[in-house]
Amino acid sequence: MLTSNDIKQLSAVLATKEDLKDFYNKSEMDIKFNSLLTSVDNLANKFVKYHEEQIVLTHKLERIEDWIKKAAGKLGLDYNP
């Protein structure tokens, strides 16, 4: 069974509702969280741009390969990709 002395010791260690409000409302934590969000957004934008570039490059390579196939056929050469 807990004694009143044990409860006093526990209450000294545990955070109160006010302590948690102060911790949550600190601007330093908000700044760090906003910085993290900005970093994640930047990374996501870079991924989207990279993906779009890969699509464009794939299409470009397909066009070049089609041109090579046509040129090889007209020159009488075998083209085996």
PDB file of N, CA, C and O in Angstrom:
ATOM      1  N   MET A   1       0.845  -1.181   0.000  1.00  0.00           N
ATOM      2  CA  MET A   1       0.000   0.000   0.000  1.00  0.00           C
ATOM      3  C   MET A   1       0.883   1.234   0.000  1.00  0.00           C
ATOM      4  O   MET A   1       1.916   1.274   0.669  1.00  0.00           O
ATOM      5  N   LEU A   2       0.478   2.216  -0.738  1.00  0.00           N
ATOM      6  CA  LEU A   2       1.236   3.460  -0.805  1.00  0.00           C
ATOM      7  C   LEU A   2       0.950   4.339   0.398  1.00  0.00           C
ATOM      8  O   LEU A   2      -0.189   4.478   0.843  1.00  0.00           O
ATOM      9  N   THR A   3       1.992   4.909   0.892  1.00  0.00           N
ATOM     10  CA  THR A   3       1.832   5.855   2.005  1.00  0.00           C
ATOM     11  C   THR A   3       1.769   7.261   1.445  1.00  0.00           C
ATOM     12  O   THR A   3       2.050   7.475   0.266  1.00  0.00           O
ATOM     13  N   SER A   4       1.409   8.206   2.266  1.00  0.00           N
ATOM     14  CA  SER A   4       1.348   9.601   1.813  1.00  0.00           C
ATOM     15  C   SER A   4       2.737  10.100   1.430  1.00  0.00           C
ATOM     16  O   SER A   4       2.866  10.950   0.549  1.00  0.00           O
ATOM     17  N   ASN A   5       3.761   9.588   2.072  1.00  0.00           N
ATOM     18  CA  ASN A   5       5.126   9.960   1.731  1.00  0.00           C
ATOM     19  C   ASN A   5       5.483   9.442   0.328  1.00  0.00           C
ATOM     20  O   ASN A   5       6.142  10.143  -0.440  1.00  0.00           O
ATOM     21  N   ASP A   6       5.053   8.224  -0.005  1.00  0.00           N
ATOM     22  CA  ASP A   6       5.291   7.664  -1.337  1.00  0.00           C
ATOM     23  C   ASP A   6       4.591   8.501  -2.405  1.00  0.00           C
ATOM     24  O   ASP A   6       5.156   8.759  -3.468  1.00  0.00           O
ATOM     25  N   ILE A   7       3.381   8.917  -2.123  1.00  0.00           N
ATOM     26  CA  ILE A   7       2.621   9.729  -3.081  1.00  0.00           C
ATOM     27  C   ILE A   7       3.294  11.073  -3.292  1.00  0.00           C
ATOM     28  O   ILE A   7       3.347  11.564  -4.419  1.00  0.00           O
ATOM     29  N   LYS A   8       3.805  11.673  -2.238  1.00  0.00           N
ATOM     30  CA  LYS A   8       4.515  12.950  -2.369  1.00  0.00           C
ATOM     31  C   LYS A   8       5.754  12.785  -3.238  1.00  0.00           C
ATOM     32  O   LYS A   8       6.054  13.643  -4.068  1.00  0.00           O
ATOM     33  N   GLN A   9       6.476  11.678  -3.045  1.00  0.00           N
ATOM     34  CA  GLN A   9       7.672  11.436  -3.849  1.00  0.00           C
ATOM     35  C   GLN A   9       7.308  11.209  -5.318  1.00  0.00           C
ATOM     36  O   GLN A   9       8.000  11.698  -6.211  1.00  0.00           O
ATOM     37  N   LEU A  10       6.240  10.482  -5.566  1.00  0.00           N
ATOM     38  CA  LEU A  10       5.796  10.257  -6.940  1.00  0.00           C
ATOM     39  C   LEU A  10       5.347  11.554  -7.605  1.00  0.00           C
ATOM     40  O   LEU A  10       5.667  11.798  -8.768  1.00  0.00           O
ATOM     41  N   SER A  11       4.615  12.377  -6.881  1.00  0.00           N
ATOM     42  CA  SER A  11       4.133  13.628  -7.457  1.00  0.00           C
ATOM     43  C   SER A  11       5.285  14.583  -7.749  1.00  0.00           C
ATOM     44  O   SER A  11       5.162  15.436  -8.628  1.00  0.00           O
ATOM     45  N   ALA A  12       6.377  14.464  -7.049  1.00  0.00           N
ATOM     46  CA  ALA A  12       7.544  15.302  -7.325  1.00  0.00           C
ATOM     47  C   ALA A  12       8.228  14.867  -8.613  1.00  0.00           C
ATOM     48  O   ALA A  12       8.864  15.682  -9.282  1.00  0.00           O
ATOM     49  N   VAL A  13       8.106  13.598  -8.964  1.00  0.00           N
ATOM     50  CA  VAL A  13       8.779  13.056 -10.146  1.00  0.00           C
ATOM     51  C   VAL A  13       7.916  13.180 -11.393  1.00  0.00           C
ATOM     52  O   VAL A  13       8.434  13.482 -12.468  1.00  0.00           O
ATOM     53  N   LEU A  14       6.620  12.955 -11.275  1.00  0.00           N
ATOM     54  CA  LEU A  14       5.716  12.960 -12.411  1.00  0.00           C
ATOM     55  C   LEU A  14       5.418  14.386 -12.880  1.00  0.00           C
ATOM     56  O   LEU A  14       5.398  15.328 -12.087  1.00  0.00           O
ATOM     57  N   ALA A  15       5.191  14.517 -14.174  1.00  0.00           N
ATOM     58  CA  ALA A  15       4.857  15.822 -14.734  1.00  0.00           C
ATOM     59  C   ALA A  15       3.383  16.115 -14.526  1.00  0.00           C
ATOM     60  O   ALA A  15       2.541  15.221 -14.607  1.00  0.00           O
ATOM     61  N   THR A  16       3.084  17.354 -14.260  1.00  0.00           N
ATOM     62  CA  THR A  16       1.696  17.763 -14.082  1.00  0.00           C
ATOM     63  C   THR A  16       1.126  18.213 -15.418  1.00  0.00           C
ATOM     64  O   THR A  16       1.848  18.330 -16.408  1.00  0.00           O
ATOM     65  N   LYS A  17      -0.157  18.460 -15.431  1.00  0.00           N
ATOM     66  CA  LYS A  17      -0.816  18.937 -16.641  1.00  0.00           C
ATOM     67  C   LYS A  17      -0.211  20.275 -17.083  1.00  0.00           C
ATOM     68  O   LYS A  17      -0.017  20.515 -18.274  1.00  0.00           O
ATOM     69  N   GLU A  18       0.073  21.113 -16.139  1.00  0.00           N
ATOM     70  CA  GLU A  18       0.680  22.416 -16.451  1.00  0.00           C
ATOM     71  C   GLU A  18       2.082  22.240 -17.038  1.00  0.00           C
ATOM     72  O   GLU A  18       2.464  22.950 -17.968  1.00  0.00           O
ATOM     73  N   ASP A  19       2.844  21.292 -16.491  1.00  0.00           N
ATOM     74  CA  ASP A  19       4.182  21.022 -17.037  1.00  0.00           C
ATOM     75  C   ASP A  19       4.091  20.596 -18.493  1.00  0.00           C
ATOM     76  O   ASP A  19       4.875  21.044 -19.330  1.00  0.00           O
ATOM     77  N   LEU A  20       3.134  19.732 -18.790  1.00  0.00           N
ATOM     78  CA  LEU A  20       2.974  19.258 -20.161  1.00  0.00           C
ATOM     79  C   LEU A  20       2.524  20.383 -21.087  1.00  0.00           C
ATOM     80  O   LEU A  20       2.966  20.442 -22.235  1.00  0.00           O
ATOM     81  N   LYS A  21       1.661  21.271 -20.619  1.00  0.00           N
ATOM     82  CA  LYS A  21       1.247  22.415 -21.428  1.00  0.00           C
ATOM     83  C   LYS A  21       2.444  23.293 -21.755  1.00  0.00           C
ATOM     84  O   LYS A  21       2.618  23.725 -22.895  1.00  0.00           O
ATOM     85  N   ASP A  22       3.265  23.553 -20.751  1.00  0.00           N
ATOM     86  CA  ASP A  22       4.455  24.365 -20.981  1.00  0.00           C
ATOM     87  C   ASP A  22       5.393  23.696 -21.977  1.00  0.00           C
ATOM     88  O   ASP A  22       5.960  24.362 -22.842  1.00  0.00           O
ATOM     89  N   PHE A  23       5.556  22.390 -21.858  1.00  0.00           N
ATOM     90  CA  PHE A  23       6.435  21.664 -22.771  1.00  0.00           C
ATOM     91  C   PHE A  23       5.905  21.726 -24.191  1.00  0.00           C
ATOM     92  O   PHE A  23       6.665  21.947 -25.133  1.00  0.00           O
ATOM     93  N   TYR A  24       4.598  21.532 -24.347  1.00  0.00           N
ATOM     94  CA  TYR A  24       3.999  21.516 -25.670  1.00  0.00           C
ATOM     95  C   TYR A  24       4.000  22.901 -26.312  1.00  0.00           C
ATOM     96  O   TYR A  24       4.180  23.018 -27.524  1.00  0.00           O
ATOM     97  N   ASN A  25       3.807  23.923 -25.536  1.00  0.00           N
ATOM     98  CA  ASN A  25       3.689  25.272 -26.074  1.00  0.00           C
ATOM     99  C   ASN A  25       5.030  25.951 -26.325  1.00  0.00           C
ATOM    100  O   ASN A  25       5.063  27.082 -26.811  1.00  0.00           O
ATOM    101  N   LYS A  26       6.116  25.296 -26.010  1.00  0.00           N
ATOM    102  CA  LYS A  26       7.413  25.935 -26.203  1.00  0.00           C
ATOM    103  C   LYS A  26       7.655  26.180 -27.681  1.00  0.00           C
ATOM    104  O   LYS A  26       7.426  25.299 -28.510  1.00  0.00           O
ATOM    105  N   SER A  27       8.108  27.352 -28.003  1.00  0.00           N
ATOM    106  CA  SER A  27       8.339  27.700 -29.399  1.00  0.00           C
ATOM    107  C   SER A  27       9.509  26.910 -29.985  1.00  0.00           C
ATOM    108  O   SER A  27       9.551  26.675 -31.193  1.00  0.00           O
ATOM    109  N   GLU A  28      10.445  26.505 -29.157  1.00  0.00           N
ATOM    110  CA  GLU A  28      11.585  25.740 -29.660  1.00  0.00           C
ATOM    111  C   GLU A  28      11.112  24.423 -30.269  1.00  0.00           C
ATOM    112  O   GLU A  28      11.603  24.007 -31.318  1.00  0.00           O
ATOM    113  N   MET A  29      10.166  23.776 -29.613  1.00  0.00           N
ATOM    114  CA  MET A  29       9.637  22.521 -30.144  1.00  0.00           C
ATOM    115  C   MET A  29       8.874  22.777 -31.444  1.00  0.00           C
ATOM    116  O   MET A  29       8.978  21.993 -32.388  1.00  0.00           O
ATOM    117  N   ASP A  30       8.120  23.853 -31.496  1.00  0.00           N
ATOM    118  CA  ASP A  30       7.388  24.193 -32.714  1.00  0.00           C
ATOM    119  C   ASP A  30       8.348  24.459 -33.854  1.00  0.00           C
ATOM    120  O   ASP A  30       8.117  24.014 -34.979  1.00  0.00           O
ATOM    121  N   ILE A  31       9.414  25.174 -33.579  1.00  0.00           N
ATOM    122  CA  ILE A  31      10.401  25.490 -34.610  1.00  0.00           C
ATOM    123  C   ILE A  31      11.042  24.214 -35.137  1.00  0.00           C
ATOM    124  O   ILE A  31      11.205  24.054 -36.347  1.00  0.00           O
ATOM    125  N   LYS A  32      11.404  23.308 -34.239  1.00  0.00           N
ATOM    126  CA  LYS A  32      12.014  22.048 -34.668  1.00  0.00           C
ATOM    127  C   LYS A  32      11.037  21.220 -35.490  1.00  0.00           C
ATOM    128  O   LYS A  32      11.422  20.627 -36.498  1.00  0.00           O
ATOM    129  N   PHE A  33       9.785  21.173 -35.071  1.00  0.00           N
ATOM    130  CA  PHE A  33       8.789  20.406 -35.809  1.00  0.00           C
ATOM    131  C   PHE A  33       8.554  21.018 -37.187  1.00  0.00           C
ATOM    132  O   PHE A  33       8.455  20.292 -38.176  1.00  0.00           O
ATOM    133  N   ASN A  34       8.464  22.347 -37.260  1.00  0.00           N
ATOM    134  CA  ASN A  34       8.286  23.012 -38.548  1.00  0.00           C
ATOM    135  C   ASN A  34       9.492  22.782 -39.453  1.00  0.00           C
ATOM    136  O   ASN A  34       9.342  22.612 -40.663  1.00  0.00           O
ATOM    137  N   SER A  35      10.672  22.777 -38.872  1.00  0.00           N
ATOM    138  CA  SER A  35      11.879  22.497 -39.643  1.00  0.00           C
ATOM    139  C   SER A  35      11.840  21.083 -40.199  1.00  0.00           C
ATOM    140  O   SER A  35      12.223  20.848 -41.345  1.00  0.00           O
ATOM    141  N   LEU A  36      11.381  20.154 -39.393  1.00  0.00           N
ATOM    142  CA  LEU A  36      11.261  18.768 -39.839  1.00  0.00           C
ATOM    143  C   LEU A  36      10.245  18.651 -40.977  1.00  0.00           C
ATOM    144  O   LEU A  36      10.494  17.964 -41.968  1.00  0.00           O
ATOM    145  N   LEU A  37       9.112  19.317 -40.834  1.00  0.00           N
ATOM    146  CA  LEU A  37       8.101  19.302 -41.896  1.00  0.00           C
ATOM    147  C   LEU A  37       8.647  19.889 -43.188  1.00  0.00           C
ATOM    148  O   LEU A  37       8.392  19.358 -44.269  1.00  0.00           O
ATOM    149  N   THR A  38       9.393  20.978 -43.084  1.00  0.00           N
ATOM    150  CA  THR A  38       9.991  21.600 -44.260  1.00  0.00           C
ATOM    151  C   THR A  38      10.956  20.638 -44.938  1.00  0.00           C
ATOM    152  O   THR A  38      10.968  20.529 -46.164  1.00  0.00           O
ATOM    153  N   SER A  39      11.757  19.948 -44.154  1.00  0.00           N
ATOM    154  CA  SER A  39      12.712  18.995 -44.715  1.00  0.00           C
ATOM    155  C   SER A  39      11.996  17.850 -45.425  1.00  0.00           C
ATOM    156  O   SER A  39      12.405  17.430 -46.507  1.00  0.00           O
ATOM    157  N   VAL A  40      10.938  17.351 -44.816  1.00  0.00           N
ATOM    158  CA  VAL A  40      10.183  16.258 -45.436  1.00  0.00           C
ATOM    159  C   VAL A  40       9.523  16.735 -46.724  1.00  0.00           C
ATOM    160  O   VAL A  40       9.520  16.009 -47.719  1.00  0.00           O
ATOM    161  N   ASP A  41       8.967  17.937 -46.723  1.00  0.00           N
ATOM    162  CA  ASP A  41       8.356  18.491 -47.931  1.00  0.00           C
ATOM    163  C   ASP A  41       9.388  18.651 -49.047  1.00  0.00           C
ATOM    164  O   ASP A  41       9.112  18.318 -50.200  1.00  0.00           O
ATOM    165  N   ASN A  42      10.567  19.156 -48.711  1.00  0.00           N
ATOM    166  CA  ASN A  42      11.620  19.315 -49.711  1.00  0.00           C
ATOM    167  C   ASN A  42      12.037  17.970 -50.290  1.00  0.00           C
ATOM    168  O   ASN A  42      12.239  17.843 -51.498  1.00  0.00           O
ATOM    169  N   LEU A  43      12.162  16.984 -49.440  1.00  0.00           N
ATOM    170  CA  LEU A  43      12.539  15.645 -49.894  1.00  0.00           C
ATOM    171  C   LEU A  43      11.461  15.061 -50.800  1.00  0.00           C
ATOM    172  O   LEU A  43      11.775  14.440 -51.815  1.00  0.00           O
ATOM    173  N   ALA A  44      10.201  15.254 -50.444  1.00  0.00           N
ATOM    174  CA  ALA A  44       9.105  14.749 -51.269  1.00  0.00           C
ATOM    175  C   ALA A  44       9.093  15.442 -52.627  1.00  0.00           C
ATOM    176  O   ALA A  44       8.856  14.792 -53.645  1.00  0.00           O
ATOM    177  N   ASN A  45       9.344  16.749 -52.661  1.00  0.00           N
ATOM    178  CA  ASN A  45       9.394  17.476 -53.930  1.00  0.00           C
ATOM    179  C   ASN A  45      10.539  16.985 -54.800  1.00  0.00           C
ATOM    180  O   ASN A  45      10.380  16.853 -56.013  1.00  0.00           O
ATOM    181  N   LYS A  46      11.693  16.712 -54.196  1.00  0.00           N
ATOM    182  CA  LYS A  46      12.819  16.187 -54.964  1.00  0.00           C
ATOM    183  C   LYS A  46      12.492  14.827 -55.545  1.00  0.00           C
ATOM    184  O   LYS A  46      12.864  14.529 -56.680  1.00  0.00           O
ATOM    185  N   PHE A  47      11.800  13.998 -54.779  1.00  0.00           N
ATOM    186  CA  PHE A  47      11.417  12.683 -55.282  1.00  0.00           C
ATOM    187  C   PHE A  47      10.470  12.814 -56.465  1.00  0.00           C
ATOM    188  O   PHE A  47      10.623  12.103 -57.458  1.00  0.00           O
ATOM    189  N   VAL A  48       9.501  13.708 -56.376  1.00  0.00           N
ATOM    190  CA  VAL A  48       8.546  13.908 -57.470  1.00  0.00           C
ATOM    191  C   VAL A  48       9.279  14.379 -58.723  1.00  0.00           C
ATOM    192  O   VAL A  48       9.023  13.876 -59.817  1.00  0.00           O
ATOM    193  N   LYS A  49      10.184  15.336 -58.572  1.00  0.00           N
ATOM    194  CA  LYS A  49      10.945  15.832 -59.728  1.00  0.00           C
ATOM    195  C   LYS A  49      11.805  14.735 -60.330  1.00  0.00           C
ATOM    196  O   LYS A  49      11.892  14.616 -61.552  1.00  0.00           O
ATOM    197  N   TYR A  50      12.444  13.928 -59.482  1.00  0.00           N
ATOM    198  CA  TYR A  50      13.269  12.829 -59.967  1.00  0.00           C
ATOM    199  C   TYR A  50      12.419  11.832 -60.749  1.00  0.00           C
ATOM    200  O   TYR A  50      12.823  11.369 -61.816  1.00  0.00           O
ATOM    201  N   HIS A  51      11.247  11.503 -60.220  1.00  0.00           N
ATOM    202  CA  HIS A  51      10.359  10.563 -60.890  1.00  0.00           C
ATOM    203  C   HIS A  51       9.924  11.106 -62.254  1.00  0.00           C
ATOM    204  O   HIS A  51       9.897  10.364 -63.236  1.00  0.00           O
ATOM    205  N   GLU A  52       9.589  12.383 -62.317  1.00  0.00           N
ATOM    206  CA  GLU A  52       9.189  12.998 -63.587  1.00  0.00           C
ATOM    207  C   GLU A  52      10.345  12.987 -64.584  1.00  0.00           C
ATOM    208  O   GLU A  52      10.137  12.727 -65.769  1.00  0.00           O
ATOM    209  N   GLU A  53      11.558  13.265 -64.114  1.00  0.00           N
ATOM    210  CA  GLU A  53      12.728  13.234 -64.996  1.00  0.00           C
ATOM    211  C   GLU A  53      12.962  11.829 -65.536  1.00  0.00           C
ATOM    212  O   GLU A  53      13.333  11.666 -66.699  1.00  0.00           O
ATOM    213  N   GLN A  54      12.749  10.815 -64.701  1.00  0.00           N
ATOM    214  CA  GLN A  54      12.934   9.438 -65.152  1.00  0.00           C
ATOM    215  C   GLN A  54      11.917   9.077 -66.232  1.00  0.00           C
ATOM    216  O   GLN A  54      12.253   8.366 -67.179  1.00  0.00           O
ATOM    217  N   ILE A  55      10.696   9.549 -66.104  1.00  0.00           N
ATOM    218  CA  ILE A  55       9.673   9.296 -67.118  1.00  0.00           C
ATOM    219  C   ILE A  55      10.079   9.944 -68.438  1.00  0.00           C
ATOM    220  O   ILE A  55       9.972   9.323 -69.496  1.00  0.00           O
ATOM    221  N   VAL A  56      10.542  11.185 -68.379  1.00  0.00           N
ATOM    222  CA  VAL A  56      10.964  11.903 -69.585  1.00  0.00           C
ATOM    223  C   VAL A  56      12.151  11.195 -70.232  1.00  0.00           C
ATOM    224  O   VAL A  56      12.172  11.009 -71.449  1.00  0.00           O
ATOM    225  N   LEU A  57      13.137  10.799 -69.429  1.00  0.00           N
ATOM    226  CA  LEU A  57      14.306  10.119 -69.983  1.00  0.00           C
ATOM    227  C   LEU A  57      13.941   8.775 -70.604  1.00  0.00           C
ATOM    228  O   LEU A  57      14.485   8.405 -71.644  1.00  0.00           O
ATOM    229  N   THR A  58      13.034   8.049 -69.979  1.00  0.00           N
ATOM    230  CA  THR A  58      12.595   6.768 -70.535  1.00  0.00           C
ATOM    231  C   THR A  58      11.944   6.976 -71.893  1.00  0.00           C
ATOM    232  O   THR A  58      12.222   6.238 -72.839  1.00  0.00           O
ATOM    233  N   HIS A  59      11.086   7.968 -71.990  1.00  0.00           N
ATOM    234  CA  HIS A  59      10.426   8.267 -73.268  1.00  0.00           C
ATOM    235  C   HIS A  59      11.463   8.681 -74.321  1.00  0.00           C
ATOM    236  O   HIS A  59      11.382   8.268 -75.478  1.00  0.00           O
ATOM    237  N   LYS A  60      12.420   9.486 -73.914  1.00  0.00           N
ATOM    238  CA  LYS A  60      13.457   9.934 -74.831  1.00  0.00           C
ATOM    239  C   LYS A  60      14.281   8.749 -75.350  1.00  0.00           C
ATOM    240  O   LYS A  60      14.578   8.676 -76.543  1.00  0.00           O
ATOM    241  N   LEU A  61      14.648   7.832 -74.465  1.00  0.00           N
ATOM    242  CA  LEU A  61      15.418   6.658 -74.875  1.00  0.00           C
ATOM    243  C   LEU A  61      14.606   5.755 -75.792  1.00  0.00           C
ATOM    244  O   LEU A  61      15.161   5.162 -76.717  1.00  0.00           O
ATOM    245  N   GLU A  62      13.323   5.641 -75.559  1.00  0.00           N
ATOM    246  CA  GLU A  62      12.471   4.841 -76.443  1.00  0.00           C
ATOM    247  C   GLU A  62      12.431   5.442 -77.836  1.00  0.00           C
ATOM    248  O   GLU A  62      12.474   4.713 -78.827  1.00  0.00           O
ATOM    249  N   ARG A  63      12.349   6.768 -77.926  1.00  0.00           N
ATOM    250  CA  ARG A  63      12.357   7.430 -79.240  1.00  0.00           C
ATOM    251  C   ARG A  63      13.686   7.206 -79.948  1.00  0.00           C
ATOM    252  O   ARG A  63      13.706   6.945 -81.150  1.00  0.00           O
ATOM    253  N   ILE A  64      14.800   7.305 -79.217  1.00  0.00           N
ATOM    254  CA  ILE A  64      16.118   7.094 -79.814  1.00  0.00           C
ATOM    255  C   ILE A  64      16.252   5.653 -80.296  1.00  0.00           C
ATOM    256  O   ILE A  64      16.783   5.408 -81.380  1.00  0.00           O
ATOM    257  N   GLU A  65      15.774   4.699 -79.500  1.00  0.00           N
ATOM    258  CA  GLU A  65      15.859   3.296 -79.903  1.00  0.00           C
ATOM    259  C   GLU A  65      15.009   3.030 -81.143  1.00  0.00           C
ATOM    260  O   GLU A  65      15.429   2.281 -82.025  1.00  0.00           O
ATOM    261  N   ASP A  66      13.821   3.631 -81.227  1.00  0.00           N
ATOM    262  CA  ASP A  66      12.995   3.491 -82.432  1.00  0.00           C
ATOM    263  C   ASP A  66      13.729   4.038 -83.650  1.00  0.00           C
ATOM    264  O   ASP A  66      13.695   3.431 -84.720  1.00  0.00           O
ATOM    265  N   TRP A  67      14.387   5.169 -83.495  1.00  0.00           N
ATOM    266  CA  TRP A  67      15.140   5.765 -84.596  1.00  0.00           C
ATOM    267  C   TRP A  67      16.281   4.826 -85.021  1.00  0.00           C
ATOM    268  O   TRP A  67      16.514   4.641 -86.216  1.00  0.00           O
ATOM    269  N   ILE A  68      16.979   4.243 -84.064  1.00  0.00           N
ATOM    270  CA  ILE A  68      18.084   3.318 -84.370  1.00  0.00           C
ATOM    271  C   ILE A  68      17.548   2.099 -85.110  1.00  0.00           C
ATOM    272  O   ILE A  68      18.178   1.639 -86.063  1.00  0.00           O
ATOM    273  N   LYS A  69      16.405   1.565 -84.699  1.00  0.00           N
ATOM    274  CA  LYS A  69      15.819   0.409 -85.381  1.00  0.00           C
ATOM    275  C   LYS A  69      15.480   0.743 -86.836  1.00  0.00           C
ATOM    276  O   LYS A  69      15.743  -0.044 -87.746  1.00  0.00           O
ATOM    277  N   LYS A  70      14.893   1.924 -87.035  1.00  0.00           N
ATOM    278  CA  LYS A  70      14.553   2.336 -88.401  1.00  0.00           C
ATOM    279  C   LYS A  70      15.809   2.528 -89.242  1.00  0.00           C
ATOM    280  O   LYS A  70      15.860   2.104 -90.397  1.00  0.00           O
ATOM    281  N   ALA A  71      16.820   3.166 -88.661  1.00  0.00           N
ATOM    282  CA  ALA A  71      18.066   3.403 -89.391  1.00  0.00           C
ATOM    283  C   ALA A  71      18.764   2.083 -89.701  1.00  0.00           C
ATOM    284  O   ALA A  71      19.293   1.912 -90.799  1.00  0.00           O
ATOM    285  N   ALA A  72      18.773   1.156 -88.759  1.00  0.00           N
ATOM    286  CA  ALA A  72      19.422  -0.136 -88.976  1.00  0.00           C
ATOM    287  C   ALA A  72      18.703  -0.897 -90.087  1.00  0.00           C
ATOM    288  O   ALA A  72      19.353  -1.550 -90.904  1.00  0.00           O
ATOM    289  N   GLY A  73      17.376  -0.824 -90.129  1.00  0.00           N
ATOM    290  CA  GLY A  73      16.613  -1.499 -91.185  1.00  0.00           C
ATOM    291  C   GLY A  73      16.926  -0.928 -92.556  1.00  0.00           C
ATOM    292  O   GLY A  73      17.071  -1.677 -93.522  1.00  0.00           O
ATOM    293  N   LYS A  74      17.033   0.402 -92.653  1.00  0.00           N
ATOM    294  CA  LYS A  74      17.327   1.036 -93.939  1.00  0.00           C
ATOM    295  C   LYS A  74      18.765   0.773 -94.383  1.00  0.00           C
ATOM    296  O   LYS A  74      19.044   0.729 -95.581  1.00  0.00           O
ATOM    297  N   LEU A  75      19.674   0.598 -93.432  1.00  0.00           N
ATOM    298  CA  LEU A  75      21.076   0.336 -93.768  1.00  0.00           C
ATOM    299  C   LEU A  75      21.360  -1.152 -93.941  1.00  0.00           C
ATOM    300  O   LEU A  75      22.468  -1.535 -94.314  1.00  0.00           O
ATOM    301  N   GLY A  76      20.374  -1.982 -93.673  1.00  0.00           N
ATOM    302  CA  GLY A  76      20.544  -3.410 -93.811  1.00  0.00           C
ATOM    303  C   GLY A  76      21.363  -4.033 -92.698  1.00  0.00           C
ATOM    304  O   GLY A  76      22.028  -5.048 -92.904  1.00  0.00           O
ATOM    305  N   LEU A  77      21.318  -3.437 -91.536  1.00  0.00           N
ATOM    306  CA  LEU A  77      22.059  -3.946 -90.390  1.00  0.00           C
ATOM    307  C   LEU A  77      21.124  -4.615 -89.391  1.00  0.00           C
ATOM    308  O   LEU A  77      19.955  -4.249 -89.275  1.00  0.00           O
ATOM    309  N   ASP A  78      21.653  -5.597 -88.675  1.00  0.00           N
ATOM    310  CA  ASP A  78      20.879  -6.219 -87.608  1.00  0.00           C
ATOM    311  C   ASP A  78      21.064  -5.411 -86.338  1.00  0.00           C
ATOM    312  O   ASP A  78      22.181  -5.083 -85.940  1.00  0.00           O
ATOM    313  N   TYR A  79      19.948  -5.103 -85.717  1.00  0.00           N
ATOM    314  CA  TYR A  79      20.007  -4.399 -84.419  1.00  0.00           C
ATOM    315  C   TYR A  79      19.354  -5.276 -83.381  1.00  0.00           C
ATOM    316  O   TYR A  79      18.147  -5.514 -83.425  1.00  0.00           O
ATOM    317  N   ASN A  80      20.156  -5.762 -82.441  1.00  0.00           N
ATOM    318  CA  ASN A  80      19.665  -6.609 -81.363  1.00  0.00           C
ATOM    319  C   ASN A  80      19.927  -5.922 -80.030  1.00  0.00           C
ATOM    320  O   ASN A  80      21.035  -5.986 -79.498  1.00  0.00           O
ATOM    321  N   PRO A  81      18.910  -5.270 -79.498  1.00  0.00           N
ATOM    322  CA  PRO A  81      19.120  -4.566 -78.236  1.00  0.00           C
ATOM    323  C   PRO A  81      19.321  -5.506 -77.067  1.00  0.00           C
ATOM    324  O   PRO A  81      19.510  -5.054 -75.938  1.00  0.00           O
TER     325      PRO A  81
END
